[in-house]
Amino acid sequence: MEATEQTGFGGLSRADIAVAAYILCAVLFFIIPIPSFLLDIMLAVNLSVALIIMMNTMFVHEVLDMSFYPTMLLFATIFRISLNVSSTRLILTTGDPGNVVRTFGDFVGGGDIIVGTIVFIVLVIIQFVVINKGSERVSEVTARFTLDAMPGKQMAIDADLNTGAITDEEAKEHRNKLQEESAFFGSMDGATKYVKGDATAGLIITFINVVGGTLMGVTRQGMEAVEALNYYGVLTIGDGLSSQIPSLLISLATGILITKGSKDVDFSGTMVRQLVGIPRVLMITGGVLIILGVFTPLNFVLFVGFGAAFLFTARSMSQTIQEAEIEEEVMEEETEAEEIRRPENVVALLSVDPIELEFGYGIIPLADVNQGGDLLDRVVMIRRQIALELGTVVPIIRLRDNIQLNPSQYIIKIKGIQVTEGEIMFDHYMAMNPGYVEEEITGIPTEDPSFHLPALWITEAQRERAESMGYTVVDPPSIIATHLTEVVRAHIAELLTRQDVQNLINNLKETNPVLVDELTPAMMSLGDIQKVLQNLLSEGISIRDLLSIFEILADHAQTTRDTDVLTEYVRQGLRRAISGRYFTSGEGMKNSIVTVDPKIEQEIMQNVKQTEQGAYLSMDPERIRLIMESTREEVNKLEELGRNPIVVCSPIVRMYFKRMSDDYFEDLIVVSYNEIEPGIELESVGMVTA
């Protein structure tokens, strides 16, 4: 039953029939003469359509809700011009164009050709010079800006999609809306020409009607020239007004829609609030009007009355705003209390931020952009630096103040657990002796929180002198940022989640789908790949070259499923990167290292136990302690020379020796001979024996 009501002939809907009839009438009116009563009906329809279009542009919430407006503009323009042709035909042939045209000429035009002509010219000037010209300019600028902004908006959508801020469906919806906006404003740029041409055509048709009607009256009706000019002139002015007023409404609607922009807001309410929403403005306006009414010859009652009305309105609005603010505060407190009382909100407390930086109230100015703080910008740069250095995305770093801390104290948490803390002096700088400063400077002794080196707190007045003496001087934001960077770098392996790995795989799959499909999930699961990448990150090896890592894994994953062994294969494949990180190459450039006694290596391998879950080292703890003491003695030789603590051993022993050293050293570098480029010269300063 419902389908029957919505469809007409040939399966067309009522809307299809109505639009087709509207356009067909416009075409027929150019050809077929119509009686005056039918012209009256069509002119009323034309005025109604113009009013509907204008009201729609005022109350529609979003500009794309009228995405077919350029087409509506074209249809309305051609229909109105066809009515101009029909009315012209009736004026010249019968002298009776109907009630609507005659009423516009007699009532609106005052029944006088001079008055009517002046009113008509004023309407044309308003439409052609003011509204059309402005709408055309705004549409051109909007279309250009919209097209220029498309790449940036597209990149913003892609960035939100990559960070997970929006879903694929939402991204698709945003892209479609972006395309629709571009097409709409591009069409509006051309559609404004319809309105401009319509006004020009109306002016020309009116001139033709006056001349033609006068000639018809003189030659065919036997009228005097003045009588014919007045009679046909009034009818012509009525015809022009009956078409120009709907045209003016359409022009106004075009201007409203273009200047309104693409904001999803209530046009009328927002405009009124912006116009009279500030009580202070109304009070000043009322005061000025009262002064003009009292001290000038202007109408006293009128201006003082308006001024008093504005003052009364301003006072009422002030009270209303104050009451609304109080009600809003009460509602916010009640809402917060209600949210706390909700049992399901306990779930929100279970989420843990991967990285948190909490600080006392004394450090807030460093994080507050309004107070000139740049700590937030430095945090962004930390994430960028780690991404470039290690090839992984650092999770969002949460910054929050904590009144329970000392004013100048800060703590860093990883997955909700505090891992380190520090304290700064807000109005001081930290000066560190790099080792070659001869003359010392006075200051408050302290310790660098990042590397635990001795340092001094100095005042800003001492900064320039300390730098000239050779001290390394850093400000408080740099101290916090450096400390945070080192903590993130030390824990980046455990921060790498399966979802992060999946995102990395998806990015690689866009350019190397064959490799990704071969490796996962057939050879290695997502968890196995995560374990290999975590092993690399835990020793500071960048996973940015994910393509090479996957190529190596695909070559060896068929022979072993042990992720530790696969990690060693990857390290050997990345020897160029490892060598470039820890060693210098060049003729005569020797790198000081510590080696491991082959007997120790053989002893370690004899204590390796193989299980289904993988291999592990089963060695007497006392024996391990002795080996590590020997390692410390040899490594101290490197540190005395100012070199990195690097131990080089055979490939099969490397991962077990590294595991042994993790409990005794924080930053010991253990590499195998297969991870060193052939052109690098090594110089052993000691050997680990026990």
MIDRENVO-82109 format. One record per residue (C-alpha): x, y, z; residue number from 0. Coordinates in steps of 0.05 Angstrom, whole numbers. Layout:
REC     px     py     pz  nr
REC      X      Y      Z NUM
...
//
This chain:
REC     px     py     pz  nr
REC      0      0      0   0
REC     56     47     18   1
REC     93     33    -47   2
REC     31     49    -87   3
REC     24    117    -54   4
REC     97    135    -67   5
REC    100    116   -140   6
REC     65    142   -202   7
REC     66    125   -276   8
REC    122     80   -300   9
REC    149     69   -230  10
REC    166    143   -222  11
REC    159    173   -153  12
REC    116    234   -140  13
REC    179    275   -131  14
REC    204    253   -200  15
REC    138    273   -231  16
REC    136    340   -196  17
REC    207    359   -217  18
REC    195    336   -288  19
REC    130    376   -292  20
REC    166    438   -264  21
REC    220    436   -318  22
REC    171    416   -373  23
REC    127    476   -357  24
REC    187    522   -362  25
REC    203    494   -432  26
REC    130    498   -456  27
REC    121    569   -432  28
REC    175    591   -481  29
REC    133    562   -538  30
REC     60    560   -521  31
REC     19    622   -503  32
REC    -15    615   -435  33
REC    -78    651   -410  34
REC    -71    705   -357  35
REC   -103    664   -301  36
REC    -52    608   -312  37
REC      4    660   -311  38
REC    -23    685   -243  39
REC    -18    613   -216  40
REC     53    604   -242  41
REC     76    671   -215  42
REC     48    651   -147  43
REC     85    584   -152  44
REC    149    621   -171  45
REC    143    667   -110  46
REC    128    607    -65  47
REC    189    568    -90  48
REC    234    628    -78  49
REC    208    637     -7  50
REC    217    562      8  51
REC    289    563    -18  52
REC    307    625     22  53
REC    277    597     87  54
REC    312    531     76  55
REC    380    566     71  56
REC    365    602    136  57
REC    345    542    178  58
REC    385    485    148  59
REC    439    463    197  60
REC    494    444    149  61
REC    510    470     80  62
REC    514    399     51  63
REC    441    389     71  64
REC    427    431      9  65
REC    479    399    -36  66
REC    431    404    -95  67
REC    425    480    -87  68
REC    462    496   -152  69
REC    412    452   -190  70
REC    353    485   -154  71
REC    382    552   -173  72
REC    385    532   -246  73
REC    314    505   -247  74
REC    286    566   -211  75
REC    322    613   -259  76
REC    298    580   -323  77
REC    226    575   -295  78
REC    226    649   -277  79
REC    253    670   -346  80
REC    200    628   -380  81
REC    147    666   -340  82
REC    180    731   -364  83
REC    172    709   -436  84
REC     98    689   -424  85
REC     81    755   -389  86
REC    116    794   -444  87
REC     75    757   -497  88
REC     10    774   -460  89
REC     29    847   -449  90
REC     45    857   -523  91
REC    -13    817   -551  92
REC    -72    828   -504  93
REC    -50    882   -457  94
REC    -77    839   -400  95
REC    -21    799   -365  96
REC    -65    780   -306  97
REC    -78    801   -235  98
REC     -9    789   -206  99
REC     29    831   -257 100
REC    -23    887   -255 101
REC    -23    887   -178 102
REC     52    893   -175 103
REC     49    951   -224 104
REC     -8    988   -190 105
REC      5    972   -117 106
REC     80    961   -110 107
REC     97   1010   -165 108
REC     45   1061   -141 109
REC      8   1060   -208 110
REC     58   1110   -234 111
REC    111   1094   -286 112
REC    162   1141   -254 113
REC    153   1112   -184 114
REC    151   1041   -210 115
REC    213   1052   -252 116
REC    251   1080   -192 117
REC    229   1022   -147 118
REC    248    972   -201 119
REC    317   1004   -212 120
REC    330   1005   -137 121
REC    313    930   -133 122
REC    359    915   -192 123
REC    416    955   -162 124
REC    408    920    -95 125
REC    407    852   -127 126
REC    459    862   -182 127
REC    510    908   -148 128
REC    504    888    -74 129
REC    480    817    -65 130
REC    501    784   -130 131
REC    570    816   -131 132
REC    584    796    -59 133
REC    557    726    -67 134
REC    599    716   -130 135
REC    663    739    -95 136
REC    650    697    -33 137
REC    635    635    -75 138
REC    700    644   -115 139
REC    743    651    -52 140
REC    707    594    -16 141
REC    716    548    -75 142
REC    790    564    -81 143
REC    803    556     -7 144
REC    763    492     -4 145
REC    803    461    -61 146
REC    870    486    -33 147
REC    853    456     36 148
REC    834    388      9 149
REC    905    356     13 150
REC    914    380     85 151
REC    845    355    106 152
REC    859    288     71 153
REC    925    281    108 154
REC    890    297    174 155
REC    839    242    161 156
REC    895    193    145 157
REC    933    213    207 158
REC    871    203    251 159
REC    860    136    219 160
REC    932    114    230 161
REC    931    135    303 162
REC    864     99    315 163
REC    826    162    330 164
REC    774    143    278 165
REC    752     78    246 166
REC    755     58    173 167
REC    681     73    165 168
REC    688    141    197 169
REC    749    156    153 170
REC    709    136     91 171
REC    651    181    114 172
REC    699    240    125 173
REC    730    230     56 174
REC    661    227     23 175
REC    640    291     60 176
REC    705    325     38 177
REC    691    306    -35 178
REC    620    331    -29 179
REC    642    397      0 180
REC    692    406    -56 181
REC    641    390   -110 182
REC    588    435    -77 183
REC    631    497    -71 184
REC    659    486   -140 185
REC    588    483   -168 186
REC    567    544   -127 187
REC    623    583   -159 188
REC    590    573   -226 189
REC    518    575   -201 190
REC    525    647   -178 191
REC    532    665   -251 192
REC    460    642   -261 193
REC    436    694   -211 194
REC    478    749   -242 195
REC    454    731   -312 196
REC    382    728   -288 197
REC    385    799   -262 198
REC    416    823   -327 199
REC    363    786   -369 200
REC    307    816   -327 201
REC    334    886   -339 202
REC    338    875   -414 203
REC    269    843   -419 204
REC    239    902   -381 205
REC    270    952   -429 206
REC    245    912   -489 207
REC    175    909   -458 208
REC    172    984   -449 209
REC    194    999   -520 210
REC    153    943   -551 211
REC     90    959   -510 212
REC     94   1033   -528 213
REC    100   1016   -602 214
REC     42    967   -598 215
REC     -1   1018   -563 216
REC     13   1072   -614 217
REC     10   1030   -677 218
REC    -42    978   -659 219
REC    -86   1009   -605 220
REC    -86   1080   -631 221
REC    -61   1109   -565 222
REC    -22   1172   -557 223
REC     52   1161   -544 224
REC     49   1186   -472 225
REC    -14   1146   -458 226
REC     16   1082   -488 227
REC     82   1093   -450 228
REC     45   1102   -384 229
REC     -3   1043   -394 230
REC     48    992   -420 231
REC    102   1021   -375 232
REC     62   1006   -312 233
REC     48    935   -337 234
REC    121    925   -355 235
REC    144    950   -287 236
REC     93    903   -254 237
REC    121    846   -296 238
REC    192    864   -276 239
REC    175    870   -203 240
REC    137    804   -202 241
REC    199    769   -228 242
REC    253    810   -195 243
REC    226    802   -124 244
REC    230    724   -128 245
REC    298    733   -161 246
REC    320    778   -104 247
REC    298    724    -54 248
REC    339    672    -92 249
REC    399    718    -92 250
REC    391    730    -18 251
REC    386    655     -6 252
REC    450    644    -46 253
REC    487    696     -4 254
REC    461    665     61 255
REC    482    595     41 256
REC    552    615     19 257
REC    568    661     77 258
REC    538    612    126 259
REC    595    562    113 260
REC    593    488    129 261
REC    580    492    204 262
REC    530    446    236 263
REC    496    501    277 264
REC    429    535    285 265
REC    437    595    239 266
REC    384    641    269 267
REC    398    626    342 268
REC    473    632    334 269
REC    467    698    295 270
REC    421    729    347 271
REC    466    706    405 272
REC    527    735    370 273
REC    490    800    357 274
REC    459    814    425 275
REC    491    762    469 276
REC    537    809    508 277
REC    500    852    560 278
REC    557    903    562 279
REC    547    919    489 280
REC    473    931    498 281
REC    486    976    558 282
REC    534   1019    518 283
REC    486   1022    459 284
REC    428   1042    505 285
REC    470   1096    538 286
REC    490   1125    470 287
REC    417   1127    446 288
REC    394   1162    510 289
REC    450   1214    503 290
REC    429   1227    431 291
REC    356   1234    451 292
REC    371   1282    509 293
REC    426   1326    480 294
REC    407   1330    406 295
REC    345   1351    368 296
REC    329   1278    352 297
REC    261   1251    374 298
REC    267   1248    450 299
REC    214   1195    462 300
REC    238   1149    407 301
REC    313   1149    424 302
REC    305   1150    499 303
REC    253   1095    494 304
REC    299   1052    452 305
REC    358   1066    499 306
REC    318   1048    561 307
REC    294    983    527 308
REC    366    964    512 309
REC    388    979    584 310
REC    330    938    612 311
REC    347    880    564 312
REC    421    883    584 313
REC    404    879    658 314
REC    356    821    648 315
REC    408    784    606 316
REC    462    794    659 317
REC    417    763    712 318
REC    399    706    665 319
REC    471    692    649 320
REC    491    691    723 321
REC    434    644    739 322
REC    453    599    680 323
REC    526    597    703 324
REC    504    577    774 325
REC    457    524    746 326
REC    512    498    701 327
REC    561    493    759 328
REC    509    455    800 329
REC    493    410    742 330
REC    567    396    730 331
REC    577    377    803 332
REC    515    333    802 333
REC    538    301    738 334
REC    607    287    766 335
REC    577    258    829 336
REC    530    215    788 337
REC    587    191    744 338
REC    627    171    806 339
REC    567    134    834 340
REC    557     94    771 341
REC    582     23    782 342
REC    602     13    710 343
REC    651     71    714 344
REC    697     28    755 345
REC    718     -4    689 346
REC    749     62    667 347
REC    796     59    728 348
REC    825     -7    702 349
REC    859     24    642 350
REC    933     39    652 351
REC    972     92    613 352
REC   1036     62    581 353
REC   1078    123    600 354
REC   1062    176    652 355
REC   1100    238    674 356
REC   1073    266    739 357
REC   1100    330    769 358
REC   1090    377    827 359
REC   1054    444    821 360
REC   1121    481    816 361
REC   1135    449    748 362
REC   1066    465    719 363
REC   1091    529    685 364
REC   1139    486    644 365
REC   1081    447    616 366
REC   1031    504    609 367
REC   1033    534    540 368
REC    998    597    564 369
REC   1056    610    612 370
REC   1108    599    558 371
REC   1123    526    576 372
REC   1147    480    520 373
REC   1149    413    556 374
REC   1090    388    514 375
REC   1128    404    450 376
REC   1189    369    477 377
REC   1148    307    491 378
REC   1124    306    419 379
REC   1196    312    396 380
REC   1215    253    441 381
REC   1165    209    405 382
REC   1191    233    338 383
REC   1264    222    359 384
REC   1251    151    383 385
REC   1211    135    320 386
REC   1270    157    276 387
REC   1322    124    320 388
REC   1290     57    336 389
REC   1235     51    284 390
REC   1177     42    332 391
REC   1120     87    353 392
REC   1123    109    426 393
REC   1054    107    460 394
REC   1021    172    481 395
REC   1058    201    540 396
REC   1009    225    593 397
REC   1028    289    630 398
REC    991    306    694 399
REC   1004    347    757 400
REC   1004    312    825 401
REC    994    354    888 402
REC   1021    298    931 403
REC   1091    309    902 404
REC   1140    362    924 405
REC   1132    426    882 406
REC   1196    413    843 407
REC   1192    337    840 408
REC   1171    293    782 409
REC   1163    218    773 410
REC   1160    174    711 411
REC   1114    114    709 412
REC   1114     56    660 413
REC   1047     19    658 414
REC   1025     52    722 415
REC   1088     34    762 416
REC   1139     86    782 417
REC   1207     70    752 418
REC   1246    133    768 419
REC   1240    203    796 420
REC   1277    269    795 421
REC   1277    338    824 422
REC   1294    405    793 423
REC   1304    477    815 424
REC   1256    517    772 425
REC   1297    581    769 426
REC   1365    548    763 427
REC   1406    513    710 428
REC   1444    447    716 429
REC   1519    451    700 430
REC   1558    387    687 431
REC   1633    380    682 432
REC   1649    341    618 433
REC   1717    323    649 434
REC   1764    376    622 435
REC   1741    437    662 436
REC   1801    465    700 437
REC   1769    520    740 438
REC   1707    500    781 439
REC   1646    543    791 440
REC   1607    549    855 441
REC   1537    519    859 442
REC   1490    472    894 443
REC   1515    400    887 444
REC   1467    352    854 445
REC   1464    292    808 446
REC   1441    287    736 447
REC   1377    245    739 448
REC   1388    214    670 449
REC   1460    188    675 450
REC   1473    198    750 451
REC   1533    243    738 452
REC   1554    296    789 453
REC   1529    365    772 454
REC   1515    434    801 455
REC   1454    478    805 456
REC   1474    548    783 457
REC   1435    613    775 458
REC   1419    645    709 459
REC   1471    699    723 460
REC   1525    644    726 461
REC   1503    610    662 462
REC   1545    649    612 463
REC   1607    643    655 464
REC   1597    568    665 465
REC   1591    557    590 466
REC   1654    598    576 467
REC   1691    554    626 468
REC   1670    490    589 469
REC   1611    466    631 470
REC   1552    434    597 471
REC   1493    476    619 472
REC   1420    453    611 473
REC   1354    484    631 474
REC   1300    448    673 475
REC   1255    428    613 476
REC   1315    396    579 477
REC   1332    358    642 478
REC   1262    328    646 479
REC   1259    314    571 480
REC   1326    280    571 481
REC   1309    238    631 482
REC   1242    218    600 483
REC   1277    200    534 484
REC   1326    154    569 485
REC   1270    120    608 486
REC   1229    109    545 487
REC   1289     83    508 488
REC   1305     34    565 489
REC   1233      7    567 490
REC   1214     12    494 491
REC   1217    -64    485 492
REC   1162    -77    536 493
REC   1121    -20    508 494
REC   1117    -54    440 495
REC   1050    -88    439 496
REC   1020   -138    390 497
REC    976    -83    362 498
REC   1038    -40    349 499
REC   1070    -99    313 500
REC   1007   -109    272 501
REC   1008    -36    251 502
REC   1081    -42    229 503
REC   1063   -105    190 504
REC   1005    -70    156 505
REC   1049    -12    135 506
REC   1101    -60    106 507
REC   1047   -101     71 508
REC   1027    -41     30 509
REC   1094    -43     -7 510
REC   1115   -116      3 511
REC   1053   -160      7 512
REC   1087   -223    -19 513
REC   1140   -222     37 514
REC   1089   -210     92 515
REC   1042   -264     66 516
REC   1099   -314     63 517
REC   1124   -300    134 518
REC   1060   -291    174 519
REC   1020   -328    196 520
REC   1047   -389    159 521
REC   1118   -387    188 522
REC   1114   -342    249 523
REC   1056   -318    291 524
REC   1046   -246    311 525
REC   1072   -261    381 526
REC   1136   -293    354 527
REC   1150   -231    311 528
REC   1136   -187    371 529
REC   1187   -226    412 530
REC   1241   -219    360 531
REC   1229   -144    354 532
REC   1229   -136    429 533
REC   1296   -173    433 534
REC   1325   -124    384 535
REC   1297    -63    418 536
REC   1320    -86    487 537
REC   1392    -79    463 538
REC   1380    -14    426 539
REC   1378    -43    356 540
REC   1332     -4    309 541
REC   1275    -41    276 542
REC   1263     14    226 543
REC   1290    -29    170 544
REC   1232    -77    178 545
REC   1238   -102    107 546
REC   1308   -130    119 547
REC   1286   -161    185 548
REC   1228   -196    153 549
REC   1272   -221     95 550
REC   1320   -252    145 551
REC   1264   -283    186 552
REC   1232   -312    123 553
REC   1299   -344    106 554
REC   1309   -378    174 555
REC   1239   -388    203 556
REC   1232   -455    168 557
REC   1294   -484    204 558
REC   1280   -460    274 559
REC   1222   -433    315 560
REC   1266   -407    372 561
REC   1256   -332    374 562
REC   1323   -321    409 563
REC   1360   -358    354 564
REC   1321   -320    301 565
REC   1341   -256    336 566
REC   1414   -274    329 567
REC   1404   -287    254 568
REC   1371   -219    247 569
REC   1428   -185    285 570
REC   1479   -217    239 571
REC   1438   -193    179 572
REC   1438   -122    208 573
REC   1513   -121    220 574
REC   1522    -58    179 575
REC   1474    -21    225 576
REC   1505    -51    288 577
REC   1576    -35    265 578
REC   1556     35    247 579
REC   1526     44    316 580
REC   1583     19    359 581
REC   1647     23    317 582
REC   1685     72    274 583
REC   1715     52    208 584
REC   1772     80    168 585
REC   1845     70    155 586
REC   1884     70    220 587
REC   1820     73    262 588
REC   1823     19    316 589
REC   1765      3    362 590
REC   1782    -19    433 591
REC   1743    -79    457 592
REC   1744   -136    507 593
REC   1743   -208    484 594
REC   1721   -272    519 595
REC   1768   -330    532 596
REC   1750   -389    486 597
REC   1751   -434    548 598
REC   1697   -391    580 599
REC   1657   -394    516 600
REC   1663   -470    514 601
REC   1643   -474    588 602
REC   1581   -432    575 603
REC   1559   -475    516 604
REC   1568   -539    557 605
REC   1518   -511    608 606
REC   1464   -493    556 607
REC   1402   -537    563 608
REC   1355   -548    504 609
REC   1280   -555    517 610
REC   1217   -552    475 611
REC   1207   -481    499 612
REC   1277   -460    479 613
REC   1348   -460    505 614
REC   1371   -433    573 615
REC   1436   -428    612 616
REC   1444   -473    672 617
REC   1509   -452    705 618
REC   1530   -448    777 619
REC   1514   -377    804 620
REC   1582   -372    837 621
REC   1616   -387    772 622
REC   1575   -334    737 623
REC   1595   -284    790 624
REC   1669   -297    779 625
REC   1661   -289    704 626
REC   1624   -224    713 627
REC   1677   -198    762 628
REC   1730   -212    709 629
REC   1686   -177    658 630
REC   1680   -115    703 631
REC   1756   -111    711 632
REC   1766   -113    636 633
REC   1710    -65    620 634
REC   1738    -15    670 635
REC   1799    -11    625 636
REC   1755     12    568 637
REC   1720     64    611 638
REC   1787     91    634 639
REC   1804    102    561 640
REC   1737    137    550 641
REC   1710     82    505 642
REC   1644     46    504 643
REC   1641    -19    545 644
REC   1640    -70    487 645
REC   1650   -145    494 646
REC   1661   -186    431 647
REC   1650   -261    431 648
REC   1631   -318    384 649
REC   1561   -317    353 650
REC   1537   -380    388 651
REC   1555   -352    457 652
REC   1532   -280    449 653
REC   1460   -284    473 654
REC   1477   -327    534 655
REC   1534   -281    554 656
REC   1488   -221    546 657
REC   1436   -254    592 658
REC   1489   -267    644 659
REC   1512   -194    643 660
REC   1443   -163    648 661
REC   1441   -174    723 662
REC   1509   -142    733 663
REC   1513    -86    681 664
REC   1463    -35    657 665
REC   1495    -14    591 666
REC   1544    -69    572 667
REC   1546    -79    497 668
REC   1556   -151    474 669
REC   1566   -165    400 670
REC   1590   -225    361 671
REC   1644   -228    308 672
REC   1591   -241    255 673
REC   1558   -174    272 674
REC   1620   -133    255 675
REC   1635   -109    184 676
REC   1699   -137    154 677
REC   1732    -69    145 678
REC   1730    -51    219 679
REC   1795    -59    258 680
REC   1791    -83    329 681
REC   1841    -77    386 682
REC   1831   -120    448 683
REC   1850    -87    513 684
REC   1834   -148    555 685
REC   1802   -217    558 686
REC   1748   -243    604 687
REC   1777   -302    643 688
REC   1759   -335    708 689
//
